[in-house]
Structures are given as C-alpha cells and as structure tokens.
C-alpha cells in the first residue's frame, strides 16, 4: 500500500479502472457499494500523461478483469468516490506512428455518482477511465 491515505474511517486507496475493462465485462458500481476486485500495483508513470503527474502519484492499484494474475486474489473494498477521466488524444508530431496518445496536462476530471463504463461525450476529449477512491473492508460483496 504505497500511496494510501488516512481518512476519518480508515485507509483509502485510489484505483485506476480502464474504460475498456468496464465496457467489456465490468459491473456497474456507485459510492457505498461493496465490490470484489483484483487489484494490481501500478507504476504511476504509466498514468502521468492521462491524469497528470500529481494525480498519477496518488494511484495505488489498477483493477484487472482479464487474465487473473497468479497470486492476486480479489480484494473486497467499499467504493468511496468515483471520478471520470477524460483527455484529448493526438498523434505524436514528427513520428510515422499513427497511434493517438493522451495530451499531457489536458485532463478533465468529472466526479460522478455511478460507473458503468460509459461517459457522456465531452467536446475535444475522450473518456479514458475512472479514478476510484476505495476503502478496504472485511465484508464480502
């Protein structure tokens, strides 16, 4: 638990959930829900272009629906808050690569009351995923 922070009710963690993971086979969730997720540690640098360096440093884990990683059992957590992450994407200038990448420093964060893998379209940006604040719990969902 690298970046978890204390709040009034104990330790909270920040979890990244990719849009495509939710769209493929994720179950809707909302603040107050108890969920069981496979949480894998992350390298904050992997998220810096999407959410900015400061927010990336807050991410403790990513949630993984596919390819259960050996030795990573699901963890029961309570959802505290959900933020949609939107950002513009563009082809890197001066490269032959036609893949689009997030534009650093241009993230739009939108607090929401439910996550279902889909987000309202916003001009000039694409939905990338969720930053979810959770609290560990002993209860099974």
C-alpha positions as CSV (number, residue, x, y, z in Angstrom):
1,X,0.0,0.0,0.0
2,X,2.2,2.7,-1.3
3,X,0.1,5.8,-1.6
4,X,-3.0,5.1,0.5
5,X,-4.1,7.9,2.7
6,X,-5.9,8.0,6.1
7,X,-9.4,9.4,6.3
8,X,-11.9,9.5,9.2
9,X,-12.9,5.9,8.6
10,X,-9.5,4.3,8.0
11,X,-7.2,3.8,5.0
12,X,-8.3,4.8,1.5
13,X,-6.8,3.7,-1.8
14,X,-7.0,5.1,-5.3
15,X,-7.7,2.6,-8.0
16,X,-7.5,3.2,-11.8
17,X,-10.1,1.4,-14.0
18,X,-9.7,1.5,-17.8
19,X,-12.8,2.4,-19.8
20,X,-12.4,-0.7,-21.9
21,X,-12.2,-3.0,-18.9
22,X,-15.6,-1.7,-17.7
23,X,-17.1,-1.7,-21.1
24,X,-16.1,-5.3,-21.8
25,X,-17.2,-7.0,-18.6
26,X,-17.3,-4.7,-15.6
27,X,-20.2,-4.5,-13.3
28,X,-21.7,-1.0,-12.5
29,X,-20.8,0.4,-9.1
30,X,-21.5,3.5,-7.1
31,X,-20.3,5.1,-3.8
32,X,-21.2,2.9,-0.9
33,X,-21.1,-0.3,-2.9
34,X,-19.0,-3.2,-1.7
35,X,-17.1,-4.8,-4.6
36,X,-14.5,-7.5,-5.0
37,X,-11.8,-6.5,-7.4
38,X,-8.4,-7.9,-8.5
39,X,-6.0,-5.1,-7.6
40,X,-2.6,-4.9,-9.2
41,X,0.1,-2.5,-8.2
42,X,1.0,0.2,-10.7
43,X,3.8,2.4,-11.8
44,X,2.5,5.9,-11.6
45,X,4.5,7.0,-14.6
46,X,2.1,4.8,-16.7
47,X,-0.7,7.2,-15.9
48,X,1.1,10.6,-15.9
49,X,0.1,11.5,-19.4
50,X,-3.5,10.6,-18.8
51,X,-4.2,12.2,-15.3
52,X,-1.1,14.4,-14.8
53,X,1.9,13.6,-12.6
54,X,0.4,14.7,-9.3
55,X,-2.8,12.6,-9.7
56,X,-0.8,9.7,-11.1
57,X,1.3,9.6,-7.9
58,X,-2.0,9.0,-6.0
59,X,-2.9,5.8,-7.9
60,X,-2.2,2.8,-5.7
61,X,-3.6,0.0,-7.9
62,X,-5.4,-0.8,-11.2
63,X,-8.4,-3.1,-11.3
64,X,-8.0,-6.1,-13.6
65,X,-10.9,-8.1,-15.1
66,X,-8.9,-10.2,-17.5
67,X,-6.1,-12.7,-17.1
68,X,-6.2,-13.2,-13.4
69,X,-2.7,-12.6,-12.3
70,X,-1.3,-15.5,-10.3
71,X,-1.2,-14.8,-6.6
72,X,-3.6,-11.9,-6.8
73,X,-6.9,-12.9,-5.1
74,X,-9.8,-10.5,-5.3
75,X,-9.9,-7.8,-2.7
76,X,-13.1,-6.6,-1.0
77,X,-13.4,-2.8,-1.0
78,X,-16.1,-0.2,-0.4
79,X,-16.4,2.5,-3.1
80,X,-16.0,5.9,-1.6
81,X,-16.0,8.2,-4.7
82,X,-15.7,8.0,-8.5
83,X,-14.1,10.4,-10.9
84,X,-14.3,10.0,-14.7
85,X,-11.1,10.9,-16.6
86,X,-11.3,12.5,-20.0
87,X,-8.5,13.8,-22.1
88,X,-7.7,14.7,-25.7
89,X,-5.6,12.3,-27.8
90,X,-3.4,13.1,-30.8
91,X,-0.7,11.6,-33.0
92,X,2.7,12.5,-31.8
93,X,4.3,15.1,-34.1
94,X,7.3,14.0,-36.1
95,X,6.6,10.3,-36.0
96,X,5.4,7.8,-38.6
97,X,3.3,6.1,-35.8
98,X,-0.4,6.8,-36.4
99,X,-1.4,5.8,-32.9
100,X,-3.0,8.5,-30.8
101,X,-1.7,9.3,-27.3
102,X,-3.1,11.4,-24.4
103,X,-2.1,15.1,-24.5
104,X,-0.3,15.7,-21.2
105,X,-1.7,18.4,-19.0
106,X,-5.1,18.4,-20.6
107,X,-7.1,16.1,-18.4
108,X,-10.7,16.8,-17.5
109,X,-11.9,15.2,-14.2
110,X,-15.6,14.7,-13.7
111,X,-17.0,13.5,-10.3
112,X,-19.9,11.0,-10.9
113,X,-22.3,9.1,-8.8
114,X,-22.1,5.8,-10.8
115,X,-19.7,4.0,-13.1
116,X,-20.9,1.8,-15.9
117,X,-18.1,2.1,-18.4
118,X,-19.7,4.8,-20.5
119,X,-19.5,8.5,-20.1
120,X,-21.3,11.5,-21.6
121,X,-19.5,12.7,-24.6
122,X,-17.5,15.9,-24.0
123,X,-16.2,18.2,-26.7
124,X,-12.5,17.7,-27.6
125,X,-11.8,14.9,-25.1
126,X,-12.3,11.1,-24.9
127,X,-13.3,9.1,-21.9
128,X,-10.2,7.1,-20.7
129,X,-11.3,5.5,-17.4
130,X,-12.0,6.1,-13.7
131,X,-10.1,7.1,-10.6
132,X,-11.9,5.4,-7.8
133,X,-11.3,6.0,-4.1
134,X,-12.0,2.9,-2.1
135,X,-11.7,1.7,1.5
136,X,-10.7,-1.9,2.3
137,X,-13.3,-3.9,4.0
138,X,-13.5,-7.4,5.6
139,X,-17.0,-7.9,4.3
140,X,-17.5,-9.8,1.0
141,X,-19.7,-8.1,-1.6
